[in-house]
Amino acid sequence: MTTEEMEHLPGSEIVLVGIADLRAGRPSVEASAVQSAATRLRRLGLDAPSSRGPVPASHELYLRLRDELGDRAHSRHNAILARVASFAGAAESARAR
């Protein structure tokens, strides 16, 4: 699947930015989201490294969001992970065709 094709999938605004941030060594919400789903994204052929720190990527994502959003972090955390799962599911479906 090409980058152009991936840009049309739901959640691409998180996944593609997160991969670019990881490549550039930039810590971000999107990078943590990609690392949270790294195994599934790698199965799709994407360069999605796992978290190497002492804190699991999903927890790192939540902590980043909590710093930005305070009490609204939990719902945003769940929404971001749902978007990443939507991306992966759509990519898996497209790949199966």
PDB file as gemmi writes it, atoms N, CA and C in Angstrom:
CRYST1    1.000    1.000    1.000  90.00  90.00  90.00 P 1                      
ATOM      1  N   MET A   1       0.849  -1.176   0.000  1.00  0.00           N  
ATOM      2  CA  MET A   1       0.000   0.000   0.000  1.00  0.00           C  
ATOM      3  C   MET A   1       0.894   1.239   0.000  1.00  0.00           C  
ATOM      4  N   THR A   2       0.594   2.172  -0.874  1.00  0.00           N  
ATOM      5  CA  THR A   2       1.413   3.384  -0.978  1.00  0.00           C  
ATOM      6  C   THR A   2       1.020   4.400   0.094  1.00  0.00           C  
ATOM      7  N   THR A   3       1.900   5.355   0.315  1.00  0.00           N  
ATOM      8  CA  THR A   3       1.607   6.425   1.266  1.00  0.00           C  
ATOM      9  C   THR A   3       0.369   7.185   0.835  1.00  0.00           C  
ATOM     10  N   GLU A   4       0.253   7.423  -0.452  1.00  0.00           N  
ATOM     11  CA  GLU A   4      -0.921   8.134  -0.966  1.00  0.00           C  
ATOM     12  C   GLU A   4      -2.210   7.372  -0.659  1.00  0.00           C  
ATOM     13  N   GLU A   5      -2.190   6.068  -0.813  1.00  0.00           N  
ATOM     14  CA  GLU A   5      -3.368   5.251  -0.487  1.00  0.00           C  
ATOM     15  C   GLU A   5      -3.645   5.295   1.019  1.00  0.00           C  
ATOM     16  N   MET A   6      -2.590   5.250   1.819  1.00  0.00           N  
ATOM     17  CA  MET A   6      -2.767   5.287   3.270  1.00  0.00           C  
ATOM     18  C   MET A   6      -3.330   6.615   3.751  1.00  0.00           C  
ATOM     19  N   GLU A   7      -3.034   7.698   3.038  1.00  0.00           N  
ATOM     20  CA  GLU A   7      -3.533   9.022   3.431  1.00  0.00           C  
ATOM     21  C   GLU A   7      -5.049   9.098   3.433  1.00  0.00           C  
ATOM     22  N   HIS A   8      -5.708   8.202   2.706  1.00  0.00           N  
ATOM     23  CA  HIS A   8      -7.165   8.211   2.611  1.00  0.00           C  
ATOM     24  C   HIS A   8      -7.835   7.330   3.672  1.00  0.00           C  
ATOM     25  N   LEU A   9      -7.053   6.637   4.471  1.00  0.00           N  
ATOM     26  CA  LEU A   9      -7.622   5.749   5.490  1.00  0.00           C  
ATOM     27  C   LEU A   9      -7.955   6.539   6.751  1.00  0.00           C  
ATOM     28  N   PRO A  10      -9.017   6.122   7.468  1.00  0.00           N  
ATOM     29  CA  PRO A  10      -9.331   6.792   8.729  1.00  0.00           C  
ATOM     30  C   PRO A  10      -8.169   6.620   9.707  1.00  0.00           C  
ATOM     31  N   GLY A  11      -7.806   7.692  10.377  1.00  0.00           N  
ATOM     32  CA  GLY A  11      -6.719   7.628  11.347  1.00  0.00           C  
ATOM     33  C   GLY A  11      -5.351   7.921  10.770  1.00  0.00           C  
ATOM     34  N   SER A  12      -5.284   8.148   9.460  1.00  0.00           N  
ATOM     35  CA  SER A  12      -3.980   8.412   8.844  1.00  0.00           C  
ATOM     36  C   SER A  12      -3.349   9.684   9.392  1.00  0.00           C  
ATOM     37  N   GLU A  13      -4.175  10.635   9.821  1.00  0.00           N  
ATOM     38  CA  GLU A  13      -3.649  11.883  10.368  1.00  0.00           C  
ATOM     39  C   GLU A  13      -2.868  11.655  11.663  1.00  0.00           C  
ATOM     40  N   ILE A  14      -3.088  10.548  12.300  1.00  0.00           N  
ATOM     41  CA  ILE A  14      -2.345  10.194  13.512  1.00  0.00           C  
ATOM     42  C   ILE A  14      -1.180   9.278  13.149  1.00  0.00           C  
ATOM     43  N   VAL A  15      -1.462   8.222  12.409  1.00  0.00           N  
ATOM     44  CA  VAL A  15      -0.449   7.202  12.123  1.00  0.00           C  
ATOM     45  C   VAL A  15       0.697   7.755  11.276  1.00  0.00           C  
ATOM     46  N   LEU A  16       0.393   8.430  10.196  1.00  0.00           N  
ATOM     47  CA  LEU A  16       1.461   8.913   9.321  1.00  0.00           C  
ATOM     48  C   LEU A  16       2.299  10.005   9.990  1.00  0.00           C  
ATOM     49  N   VAL A  17       1.651  10.874  10.753  1.00  0.00           N  
ATOM     50  CA  VAL A  17       2.396  11.893  11.508  1.00  0.00           C  
ATOM     51  C   VAL A  17       3.245  11.228  12.586  1.00  0.00           C  
ATOM     52  N   GLY A  18       2.679  10.235  13.266  1.00  0.00           N  
ATOM     53  CA  GLY A  18       3.421   9.530  14.309  1.00  0.00           C  
ATOM     54  C   GLY A  18       4.653   8.828  13.776  1.00  0.00           C  
ATOM     55  N   ILE A  19       4.537   8.201  12.616  1.00  0.00           N  
ATOM     56  CA  ILE A  19       5.690   7.528  12.010  1.00  0.00           C  
ATOM     57  C   ILE A  19       6.749   8.554  11.633  1.00  0.00           C  
ATOM     58  N   ALA A  20       6.325   9.672  11.060  1.00  0.00           N  
ATOM     59  CA  ALA A  20       7.285  10.735  10.707  1.00  0.00           C  
ATOM     60  C   ALA A  20       7.977  11.282  11.958  1.00  0.00           C  
ATOM     61  N   ASP A  21       7.227  11.466  13.022  1.00  0.00           N  
ATOM     62  CA  ASP A  21       7.813  11.961  14.277  1.00  0.00           C  
ATOM     63  C   ASP A  21       8.821  10.967  14.839  1.00  0.00           C  
ATOM     64  N   LEU A  22       8.490   9.688  14.788  1.00  0.00           N  
ATOM     65  CA  LEU A  22       9.415   8.669  15.288  1.00  0.00           C  
ATOM     66  C   LEU A  22      10.699   8.645  14.462  1.00  0.00           C  
ATOM     67  N   ARG A  23      10.568   8.741  13.157  1.00  0.00           N  
ATOM     68  CA  ARG A  23      11.752   8.766  12.285  1.00  0.00           C  
ATOM     69  C   ARG A  23      12.651   9.962  12.599  1.00  0.00           C  
ATOM     70  N   ALA A  24      12.017  11.094  12.922  1.00  0.00           N  
ATOM     71  CA  ALA A  24      12.766  12.324  13.203  1.00  0.00           C  
ATOM     72  C   ALA A  24      13.211  12.416  14.659  1.00  0.00           C  
ATOM     73  N   GLY A  25      12.821  11.443  15.477  1.00  0.00           N  
ATOM     74  CA  GLY A  25      13.191  11.467  16.894  1.00  0.00           C  
ATOM     75  C   GLY A  25      12.407  12.478  17.703  1.00  0.00           C  
ATOM     76  N   ARG A  26      11.222  12.865  17.213  1.00  0.00           N  
ATOM     77  CA  ARG A  26      10.379  13.837  17.909  1.00  0.00           C  
ATOM     78  C   ARG A  26       9.361  13.120  18.782  1.00  0.00           C  
ATOM     79  N   PRO A  27       9.393  13.330  20.074  1.00  0.00           N  
ATOM     80  CA  PRO A  27       8.352  12.762  20.928  1.00  0.00           C  
ATOM     81  C   PRO A  27       7.044  13.525  20.703  1.00  0.00           C  
ATOM     82  N   SER A  28       5.963  12.793  20.522  1.00  0.00           N  
ATOM     83  CA  SER A  28       4.668  13.440  20.290  1.00  0.00           C  
ATOM     84  C   SER A  28       3.546  12.486  20.684  1.00  0.00           C  
ATOM     85  N   VAL A  29       2.356  13.038  20.763  1.00  0.00           N  
ATOM     86  CA  VAL A  29       1.166  12.228  21.013  1.00  0.00           C  
ATOM     87  C   VAL A  29       1.022  11.186  19.913  1.00  0.00           C  
ATOM     88  N   GLU A  30       1.191  11.619  18.671  1.00  0.00           N  
ATOM     89  CA  GLU A  30       1.043  10.711  17.533  1.00  0.00           C  
ATOM     90  C   GLU A  30       2.092   9.600  17.554  1.00  0.00           C  
ATOM     91  N   ALA A  31       3.325   9.951  17.914  1.00  0.00           N  
ATOM     92  CA  ALA A  31       4.387   8.941  18.003  1.00  0.00           C  
ATOM     93  C   ALA A  31       4.045   7.898  19.071  1.00  0.00           C  
ATOM     94  N   SER A  32       3.563   8.341  20.213  1.00  0.00           N  
ATOM     95  CA  SER A  32       3.174   7.398  21.269  1.00  0.00           C  
ATOM     96  C   SER A  32       2.016   6.521  20.826  1.00  0.00           C  
ATOM     97  N   ALA A  33       1.082   7.093  20.073  1.00  0.00           N  
ATOM     98  CA  ALA A  33      -0.055   6.305  19.565  1.00  0.00           C  
ATOM     99  C   ALA A  33       0.421   5.222  18.612  1.00  0.00           C  
ATOM    100  N   VAL A  34       1.351   5.571  17.731  1.00  0.00           N  
ATOM    101  CA  VAL A  34       1.910   4.579  16.796  1.00  0.00           C  
ATOM    102  C   VAL A  34       2.626   3.485  17.572  1.00  0.00           C  
ATOM    103  N   GLN A  35       3.394   3.853  18.557  1.00  0.00           N  
ATOM    104  CA  GLN A  35       4.113   2.846  19.344  1.00  0.00           C  
ATOM    105  C   GLN A  35       3.146   1.945  20.101  1.00  0.00           C  
ATOM    106  N   SER A  36       1.994   2.474  20.480  1.00  0.00           N  
ATOM    107  CA  SER A  36       0.987   1.658  21.175  1.00  0.00           C  
ATOM    108  C   SER A  36       0.462   0.533  20.297  1.00  0.00           C  
ATOM    109  N   ALA A  37       0.444   0.766  18.992  1.00  0.00           N  
ATOM    110  CA  ALA A  37      -0.069  -0.229  18.045  1.00  0.00           C  
ATOM    111  C   ALA A  37       1.038  -0.761  17.146  1.00  0.00           C  
ATOM    112  N   ALA A  38       2.265  -0.670  17.599  1.00  0.00           N  
ATOM    113  CA  ALA A  38       3.427  -0.987  16.754  1.00  0.00           C  
ATOM    114  C   ALA A  38       3.377  -2.386  16.155  1.00  0.00           C  
ATOM    115  N   THR A  39       3.029  -3.375  16.923  1.00  0.00           N  
ATOM    116  CA  THR A  39       3.017  -4.751  16.411  1.00  0.00           C  
ATOM    117  C   THR A  39       2.037  -4.896  15.252  1.00  0.00           C  
ATOM    118  N   ARG A  40       0.852  -4.384  15.428  1.00  0.00           N  
ATOM    119  CA  ARG A  40      -0.166  -4.485  14.369  1.00  0.00           C  
ATOM    120  C   ARG A  40       0.245  -3.678  13.139  1.00  0.00           C  
ATOM    121  N   LEU A  41       0.815  -2.496  13.350  1.00  0.00           N  
ATOM    122  CA  LEU A  41       1.234  -1.659  12.225  1.00  0.00           C  
ATOM    123  C   LEU A  41       2.423  -2.268  11.476  1.00  0.00           C  
ATOM    124  N   ARG A  42       3.325  -2.910  12.206  1.00  0.00           N  
ATOM    125  CA  ARG A  42       4.454  -3.588  11.545  1.00  0.00           C  
ATOM    126  C   ARG A  42       3.971  -4.733  10.672  1.00  0.00           C  
ATOM    127  N   ARG A  43       2.936  -5.440  11.092  1.00  0.00           N  
ATOM    128  CA  ARG A  43       2.373  -6.518  10.274  1.00  0.00           C  
ATOM    129  C   ARG A  43       1.839  -5.997   8.946  1.00  0.00           C  
ATOM    130  N   LEU A  44       1.545  -4.714   8.899  1.00  0.00           N  
ATOM    131  CA  LEU A  44       1.089  -4.074   7.668  1.00  0.00           C  
ATOM    132  C   LEU A  44       2.258  -3.564   6.830  1.00  0.00           C  
ATOM    133  N   GLY A  45       3.468  -3.752   7.340  1.00  0.00           N  
ATOM    134  CA  GLY A  45       4.655  -3.325   6.613  1.00  0.00           C  
ATOM    135  C   GLY A  45       5.111  -1.917   6.936  1.00  0.00           C  
ATOM    136  N   LEU A  46       4.548  -1.323   7.969  1.00  0.00           N  
ATOM    137  CA  LEU A  46       4.936   0.038   8.337  1.00  0.00           C  
ATOM    138  C   LEU A  46       6.114   0.029   9.303  1.00  0.00           C  
ATOM    139  N   ASP A  47       6.901   1.063   9.235  1.00  0.00           N  
ATOM    140  CA  ASP A  47       8.046   1.229  10.125  1.00  0.00           C  
ATOM    141  C   ASP A  47       7.547   1.838  11.429  1.00  0.00           C  
ATOM    142  N   ALA A  48       7.137   0.974  12.343  1.00  0.00           N  
ATOM    143  CA  ALA A  48       6.547   1.415  13.604  1.00  0.00           C  
ATOM    144  C   ALA A  48       7.301   0.760  14.765  1.00  0.00           C  
ATOM    145  N   PRO A  49       8.337   1.433  15.260  1.00  0.00           N  
ATOM    146  CA  PRO A  49       9.108   0.839  16.348  1.00  0.00           C  
ATOM    147  C   PRO A  49       8.318   0.799  17.657  1.00  0.00           C  
ATOM    148  N   SER A  50       8.591  -0.213  18.434  1.00  0.00           N  
ATOM    149  CA  SER A  50       7.982  -0.319  19.763  1.00  0.00           C  
ATOM    150  C   SER A  50       8.653   0.660  20.710  1.00  0.00           C  
ATOM    151  N   SER A  51       7.969   0.948  21.782  1.00  0.00           N  
ATOM    152  CA  SER A  51       8.523   1.814  22.816  1.00  0.00           C  
ATOM    153  C   SER A  51       9.696   1.123  23.486  1.00  0.00           C  
ATOM    154  N   ARG A  52      10.741   1.871  23.756  1.00  0.00           N  
ATOM    155  CA  ARG A  52      11.911   1.286  24.417  1.00  0.00           C  
ATOM    156  C   ARG A  52      12.073   1.776  25.850  1.00  0.00           C  
ATOM    157  N   GLY A  53      11.243   2.695  26.248  1.00  0.00           N  
ATOM    158  CA  GLY A  53      11.365   3.278  27.577  1.00  0.00           C  
ATOM    159  C   GLY A  53      10.758   2.406  28.656  1.00  0.00           C  
ATOM    160  N   PRO A  54      10.893   2.832  29.893  1.00  0.00           N  
ATOM    161  CA  PRO A  54      10.364   2.060  31.014  1.00  0.00           C  
ATOM    162  C   PRO A  54       8.836   2.121  31.119  1.00  0.00           C  
ATOM    163  N   VAL A  55       8.234   3.090  30.430  1.00  0.00           N  
ATOM    164  CA  VAL A  55       6.785   3.260  30.483  1.00  0.00           C  
ATOM    165  C   VAL A  55       6.177   2.735  29.176  1.00  0.00           C  
ATOM    166  N   PRO A  56       5.176   1.865  29.249  1.00  0.00           N  
ATOM    167  CA  PRO A  56       4.533   1.386  28.019  1.00  0.00           C  
ATOM    168  C   PRO A  56       4.002   2.561  27.197  1.00  0.00           C  
ATOM    169  N   ALA A  57       4.003   2.415  25.883  1.00  0.00           N  
ATOM    170  CA  ALA A  57       3.617   3.499  24.982  1.00  0.00           C  
ATOM    171  C   ALA A  57       2.214   4.024  25.267  1.00  0.00           C  
ATOM    172  N   SER A  58       1.288   3.148  25.580  1.00  0.00           N  
ATOM    173  CA  SER A  58      -0.078   3.594  25.865  1.00  0.00           C  
ATOM    174  C   SER A  58      -0.119   4.488  27.095  1.00  0.00           C  
ATOM    175  N   HIS A  59       0.684   4.165  28.089  1.00  0.00           N  
ATOM    176  CA  HIS A  59       0.760   5.008  29.287  1.00  0.00           C  
ATOM    177  C   HIS A  59       1.438   6.344  28.967  1.00  0.00           C  
ATOM    178  N   GLU A  60       2.466   6.278  28.137  1.00  0.00           N  
ATOM    179  CA  GLU A  60       3.153   7.506  27.713  1.00  0.00           C  
ATOM    180  C   GLU A  60       2.180   8.413  26.966  1.00  0.00           C  
ATOM    181  N   LEU A  61       1.360   7.821  26.113  1.00  0.00           N  
ATOM    182  CA  LEU A  61       0.344   8.586  25.396  1.00  0.00           C  
ATOM    183  C   LEU A  61      -0.583   9.276  26.392  1.00  0.00           C  
ATOM    184  N   TYR A  62      -1.072   8.534  27.359  1.00  0.00           N  
ATOM    185  CA  TYR A  62      -1.971   9.114  28.356  1.00  0.00           C  
ATOM    186  C   TYR A  62      -1.283  10.251  29.123  1.00  0.00           C  
ATOM    187  N   LEU A  63      -0.040  10.048  29.525  1.00  0.00           N  
ATOM    188  CA  LEU A  63       0.674  11.087  30.281  1.00  0.00           C  
ATOM    189  C   LEU A  63       0.847  12.357  29.447  1.00  0.00           C  
ATOM    190  N   ARG A  64       1.167  12.201  28.177  1.00  0.00           N  
ATOM    191  CA  ARG A  64       1.288  13.373  27.290  1.00  0.00           C  
ATOM    192  C   ARG A  64      -0.043  14.111  27.204  1.00  0.00           C  
ATOM    193  N   LEU A  65      -1.110  13.354  27.036  1.00  0.00           N  
ATOM    194  CA  LEU A  65      -2.431  13.965  26.934  1.00  0.00           C  
ATOM    195  C   LEU A  65      -2.853  14.618  28.245  1.00  0.00           C  
ATOM    196  N   ARG A  66      -2.531  13.993  29.349  1.00  0.00           N  
ATOM    197  CA  ARG A  66      -2.881  14.561  30.650  1.00  0.00           C  
ATOM    198  C   ARG A  66      -2.190  15.905  30.850  1.00  0.00           C  
ATOM    199  N   ASP A  67      -0.939  15.989  30.402  1.00  0.00           N  
ATOM    200  CA  ASP A  67      -0.226  17.265  30.503  1.00  0.00           C  
ATOM    201  C   ASP A  67      -0.907  18.351  29.682  1.00  0.00           C  
ATOM    202  N   GLU A  68      -1.460  17.982  28.538  1.00  0.00           N  
ATOM    203  CA  GLU A  68      -2.121  18.942  27.651  1.00  0.00           C  
ATOM    204  C   GLU A  68      -3.570  19.222  28.042  1.00  0.00           C  
ATOM    205  N   LEU A  69      -4.291  18.166  28.435  1.00  0.00           N  
ATOM    206  CA  LEU A  69      -5.747  18.270  28.563  1.00  0.00           C  
ATOM    207  C   LEU A  69      -6.295  18.118  29.969  1.00  0.00           C  
ATOM    208  N   GLY A  70      -5.475  17.731  30.900  1.00  0.00           N  
ATOM    209  CA  GLY A  70      -5.962  17.540  32.261  1.00  0.00           C  
ATOM    210  C   GLY A  70      -7.002  16.433  32.335  1.00  0.00           C  
ATOM    211  N   ASP A  71      -8.171  16.765  32.886  1.00  0.00           N  
ATOM    212  CA  ASP A  71      -9.228  15.773  33.103  1.00  0.00           C  
ATOM    213  C   ASP A  71      -9.821  15.202  31.815  1.00  0.00           C  
ATOM    214  N   ARG A  72      -9.610  15.847  30.695  1.00  0.00           N  
ATOM    215  CA  ARG A  72     -10.163  15.359  29.428  1.00  0.00           C  
ATOM    216  C   ARG A  72      -9.256  14.330  28.759  1.00  0.00           C  
ATOM    217  N   ALA A  73      -8.148  14.003  29.372  1.00  0.00           N  
ATOM    218  CA  ALA A  73      -7.160  13.113  28.760  1.00  0.00           C  
ATOM    219  C   ALA A  73      -7.708  11.716  28.479  1.00  0.00           C  
ATOM    220  N   HIS A  74      -8.483  11.176  29.380  1.00  0.00           N  
ATOM    221  CA  HIS A  74      -8.934   9.792  29.235  1.00  0.00           C  
ATOM    222  C   HIS A  74      -9.756   9.597  27.960  1.00  0.00           C  
ATOM    223  N   SER A  75     -10.730  10.464  27.722  1.00  0.00           N  
ATOM    224  CA  SER A  75     -11.571  10.293  26.530  1.00  0.00           C  
ATOM    225  C   SER A  75     -10.762  10.532  25.248  1.00  0.00           C  
ATOM    226  N   ARG A  76      -9.847  11.482  25.267  1.00  0.00           N  
ATOM    227  CA  ARG A  76      -9.009  11.737  24.091  1.00  0.00           C  
ATOM    228  C   ARG A  76      -8.078  10.556  23.820  1.00  0.00           C  
ATOM    229  N   HIS A  77      -7.530   9.973  24.892  1.00  0.00           N  
ATOM    230  CA  HIS A  77      -6.673   8.787  24.795  1.00  0.00           C  
ATOM    231  C   HIS A  77      -7.419   7.670  24.081  1.00  0.00           C  
ATOM    232  N   ASN A  78      -8.629   7.399  24.527  1.00  0.00           N  
ATOM    233  CA  ASN A  78      -9.427   6.331  23.916  1.00  0.00           C  
ATOM    234  C   ASN A  78      -9.767   6.651  22.464  1.00  0.00           C  
ATOM    235  N   ALA A  79     -10.074   7.907  22.169  1.00  0.00           N  
ATOM    236  CA  ALA A  79     -10.413   8.294  20.804  1.00  0.00           C  
ATOM    237  C   ALA A  79      -9.215   8.137  19.866  1.00  0.00           C  
ATOM    238  N   ILE A  80      -8.041   8.507  20.323  1.00  0.00           N  
ATOM    239  CA  ILE A  80      -6.837   8.377  19.498  1.00  0.00           C  
ATOM    240  C   ILE A  80      -6.547   6.911  19.207  1.00  0.00           C  
ATOM    241  N   LEU A  81      -6.605   6.079  20.237  1.00  0.00           N  
ATOM    242  CA  LEU A  81      -6.346   4.652  20.019  1.00  0.00           C  
ATOM    243  C   LEU A  81      -7.403   4.025  19.115  1.00  0.00           C  
ATOM    244  N   ALA A  82      -8.641   4.498  19.189  1.00  0.00           N  
ATOM    245  CA  ALA A  82      -9.687   3.997  18.298  1.00  0.00           C  
ATOM    246  C   ALA A  82      -9.395   4.399  16.854  1.00  0.00           C  
ATOM    247  N   ARG A  83      -8.896   5.612  16.633  1.00  0.00           N  
ATOM    248  CA  ARG A  83      -8.540   6.057  15.281  1.00  0.00           C  
ATOM    249  C   ARG A  83      -7.396   5.218  14.717  1.00  0.00           C  
ATOM    250  N   VAL A  84      -6.415   4.910  15.546  1.00  0.00           N  
ATOM    251  CA  VAL A  84      -5.297   4.080  15.097  1.00  0.00           C  
ATOM    252  C   VAL A  84      -5.804   2.679  14.753  1.00  0.00           C  
ATOM    253  N   ALA A  85      -6.697   2.147  15.560  1.00  0.00           N  
ATOM    254  CA  ALA A  85      -7.281   0.829  15.275  1.00  0.00           C  
ATOM    255  C   ALA A  85      -8.096   0.873  13.986  1.00  0.00           C  
ATOM    256  N   SER A  86      -8.800   1.974  13.740  1.00  0.00           N  
ATOM    257  CA  SER A  86      -9.545   2.124  12.484  1.00  0.00           C  
ATOM    258  C   SER A  86      -8.606   2.128  11.288  1.00  0.00           C  
ATOM    259  N   PHE A  87      -7.488   2.828  11.427  1.00  0.00           N  
ATOM    260  CA  PHE A  87      -6.489   2.847  10.362  1.00  0.00           C  
ATOM    261  C   PHE A  87      -6.002   1.430  10.073  1.00  0.00           C  
ATOM    262  N   ALA A  88      -5.621   0.720  11.121  1.00  0.00           N  
ATOM    263  CA  ALA A  88      -5.087  -0.633  10.944  1.00  0.00           C  
ATOM    264  C   ALA A  88      -6.126  -1.553  10.322  1.00  0.00           C  
ATOM    265  N   GLY A  89      -7.362  -1.465  10.791  1.00  0.00           N  
ATOM    266  CA  GLY A  89      -8.417  -2.306  10.234  1.00  0.00           C  
ATOM    267  C   GLY A  89      -8.682  -2.013   8.765  1.00  0.00           C  
ATOM    268  N   ALA A  90      -8.717  -0.736   8.413  1.00  0.00           N  
ATOM    269  CA  ALA A  90      -8.942  -0.360   7.016  1.00  0.00           C  
ATOM    270  C   ALA A  90      -7.769  -0.806   6.137  1.00  0.00           C  
ATOM    271  N   ALA A  91      -6.550  -0.663   6.657  1.00  0.00           N  
ATOM    272  CA  ALA A  91      -5.363  -1.094   5.891  1.00  0.00           C  
ATOM    273  C   ALA A  91      -5.376  -2.611   5.714  1.00  0.00           C  
ATOM    274  N   GLU A  92      -5.777  -3.337   6.740  1.00  0.00           N  
ATOM    275  CA  GLU A  92      -5.841  -4.797   6.629  1.00  0.00           C  
ATOM    276  C   GLU A  92      -6.887  -5.203   5.591  1.00  0.00           C  
ATOM    277  N   SER A  93      -8.028  -4.520   5.592  1.00  0.00           N  
ATOM    278  CA  SER A  93      -9.074  -4.819   4.600  1.00  0.00           C  
ATOM    279  C   SER A  93      -8.616  -4.512   3.192  1.00  0.00           C  
ATOM    280  N   ALA A  94      -7.956  -3.367   3.026  1.00  0.00           N  
ATOM    281  CA  ALA A  94      -7.457  -2.980   1.689  1.00  0.00           C  
ATOM    282  C   ALA A  94      -6.404  -3.955   1.206  1.00  0.00           C  
ATOM    283  N   ARG A  95      -5.597  -4.404   2.107  1.00  0.00           N  
ATOM    284  CA  ARG A  95      -4.522  -5.346   1.765  1.00  0.00           C  
ATOM    285  C   ARG A  95      -5.088  -6.702   1.343  1.00  0.00           C  
ATOM    286  N   ALA A  96      -6.200  -7.095   1.935  1.00  0.00           N  
ATOM    287  CA  ALA A  96      -6.813  -8.392   1.652  1.00  0.00           C  
ATOM    288  C   ALA A  96      -7.492  -8.435   0.285  1.00  0.00           C  
ATOM    289  N   ARG A  97      -7.754  -7.269  -0.293  1.00  0.00           N  
ATOM    290  CA  ARG A  97      -8.427  -7.220  -1.608  1.00  0.00           C  
ATOM    291  C   ARG A  97      -7.511  -7.573  -2.722  1.00  0.00           C  
TER     292      ARG A  97                                                      
END                                                                             
